[in-house]
Amino acid sequence: MSDSTPAAPVVLDVWCELQCPDCHHALTDVRALRARYGDRLDIRLRHFPLEKHKHAYAAAQAAEEAVSQGSGWPYIEAVLARTGDLGDRGEKLLVEVAGELGLDAEEFDTALIDGRHMLIVDADQAEGKAIGVTGTPTYVIGGERLDGGRSQDGLRERIEEIADRLLAEQG
């Protein structure tokens, strides 16, 4: 019998915006990191809606409703796959994607009207601003901020280096 408890996963915060084409491209890296590390890396989506994208704030709220219904990442990935459609169709698309995934689309519509997830989105955005996030995607791991923006080149490798180091330090 061992008294040791499993090490806590390393946390990777991904500051993201669901109408952002660069975040859509970053999804490939997020999937690869999830496949490589599994439960050892806790990948957390953090909201950073940009003013230039009209439907980003509603999309962030919808993502939180998806989390509350138990399908956060599948919903986030489905919306990111349709960033162009989101720009054209807005909240109608957000509710439609929920229905396609078998979620309670009526509850999504209600959540977007009553704003029940606004505080989470606002808190993420405020924290992002406080640590210097200016665009998306931005990654934070082990206290280091890595800005994605226009180029993802080399970012996944850098995240892996940091994650490997942090995991090795845990024992």
C-alpha positions in Angstrom: 0.0 0.0 0.0 1.3 3.4 -0.9 0.7 6.7 0.7 1.5 8.6 -2.5 -1.3 10.3 -4.3 -1.2 10.7 -8.1 0.4 14.0 -9.2 -2.0 16.7 -10.2 -2.2 17.3 -13.9 -0.2 20.2 -15.5 -2.6 23.0 -16.4 -2.6 24.6 -19.9 -4.9 27.6 -20.2 -5.9 28.3 -23.7 -7.2 31.9 -24.1 -9.5 31.5 -27.0 -12.2 33.2 -28.9 -14.7 31.0 -30.8 -15.1 33.4 -33.8 -11.3 33.6 -34.3 -9.9 31.8 -37.4 -6.5 31.5 -35.7 -8.1 29.6 -32.8 -9.7 27.3 -35.4 -6.2 26.5 -36.7 -4.9 26.1 -33.1 -7.4 23.3 -32.6 -5.0 20.8 -34.3 -2.4 21.5 -31.7 -4.9 21.2 -28.8 -6.0 17.8 -30.1 -2.4 16.7 -30.5 -1.6 17.8 -26.9 -4.7 16.0 -25.6 -3.7 12.8 -27.5 -0.1 12.9 -26.2 -0.8 13.8 -22.6 -4.3 12.6 -21.8 -5.2 13.2 -18.2 -1.7 14.4 -17.3 -2.4 17.8 -19.0 -5.5 19.7 -18.0 -6.4 21.8 -21.0 -8.7 24.6 -19.9 -10.5 26.9 -22.4 -10.4 30.5 -21.1 -12.6 33.1 -22.8 -11.1 36.1 -24.4 -13.8 37.5 -26.9 -12.4 40.2 -29.1 -14.4 43.3 -29.9 -13.8 42.9 -33.6 -15.9 39.8 -33.7 -19.5 40.6 -33.2 -20.6 37.1 -32.0 -17.6 36.1 -29.9 -19.1 37.1 -26.5 -22.3 35.2 -27.2 -20.2 32.2 -28.4 -18.3 32.3 -25.1 -21.5 32.2 -23.1 -22.8 29.4 -25.3 -19.6 27.4 -24.7 -20.2 27.7 -20.9 -23.8 26.5 -21.4 -22.3 23.5 -23.3 -19.9 22.9 -20.3 -22.9 23.0 -17.9 -24.7 20.4 -20.2 -21.6 18.1 -20.1 -20.3 18.7 -23.7 -17.9 21.6 -23.5 -15.1 20.5 -25.8 -17.3 18.8 -28.4 -19.3 22.1 -28.6 -16.2 24.3 -28.7 -14.7 22.2 -31.5 -17.9 22.3 -33.5 -18.2 26.1 -33.3 -14.5 26.6 -34.0 -15.0 24.5 -37.2 -17.5 27.0 -38.3 -16.0 30.4 -37.5 -17.1 31.9 -40.8 -20.7 30.7 -40.4 -20.7 32.2 -36.9 -19.8 35.6 -38.3 -22.7 35.3 -40.8 -25.3 33.7 -38.6 -24.5 34.6 -35.0 -26.6 33.2 -32.2 -28.8 31.1 -34.6 -25.7 29.0 -35.4 -24.8 28.6 -31.7 -28.2 27.2 -30.9 -28.2 25.1 -34.1 -24.8 23.5 -33.2 -26.2 22.7 -29.7 -29.1 20.8 -31.3 -26.8 19.0 -33.7 -24.8 17.7 -30.7 -28.0 16.5 -28.9 -27.8 19.3 -26.3 -30.9 21.2 -25.0 -31.0 23.9 -27.7 -33.9 25.7 -26.0 -31.8 26.0 -22.8 -28.9 27.5 -25.0 -31.3 30.1 -26.3 -32.5 30.9 -22.8 -29.0 31.1 -21.5 -28.0 33.5 -24.2 -31.1 35.7 -23.3 -30.7 35.6 -19.5 -26.9 35.9 -19.5 -26.3 33.3 -16.8 -22.8 32.7 -18.0 -21.7 36.3 -18.4 -19.8 36.4 -15.1 -17.6 33.5 -16.1 -16.8 35.1 -19.5 -16.1 38.5 -17.9 -13.9 37.0 -15.2 -11.8 35.1 -17.8 -11.4 38.2 -20.0 -10.4 40.3 -17.0 -7.9 37.7 -15.9 -6.5 37.5 -19.4 -6.1 41.3 -19.6 -4.4 41.2 -16.2 -1.7 38.8 -17.4 -1.1 40.5 -20.7 -3.3 38.6 -23.1 -4.0 40.8 -26.1 -5.1 38.3 -28.7 -6.1 34.8 -29.4 -5.0 32.1 -29.1 -2.7 32.7 -26.2 -1.4 29.8 -24.0 -0.3 29.9 -20.4 1.6 26.9 -19.0 3.9 26.8 -16.0 3.6 30.6 -15.6 4.8 31.2 -19.2 2.6 33.0 -21.7 2.9 31.9 -25.3 1.2 34.1 -27.9 -0.3 32.2 -30.9 -2.0 34.9 -33.0 -1.0 34.7 -36.6 1.5 31.9 -36.3 1.2 28.6 -34.4 4.7 27.6 -35.7 6.7 26.0 -33.0 4.1 26.7 -30.2 3.1 23.1 -29.7 6.7 22.0 -29.4 7.4 24.7 -26.8 4.2 23.7 -24.9 5.4 20.1 -25.0 8.9 21.1 -23.7 7.3 23.0 -20.7 4.8 20.2 -20.0 7.5 17.5 -20.1 9.6 19.5 -17.7 6.8 20.2 -15.3 5.7 16.5 -15.4 9.3 15.4 -14.8 9.5 17.8 -11.8 6.4 16.1 -10.3 8.3 12.8 -10.2 
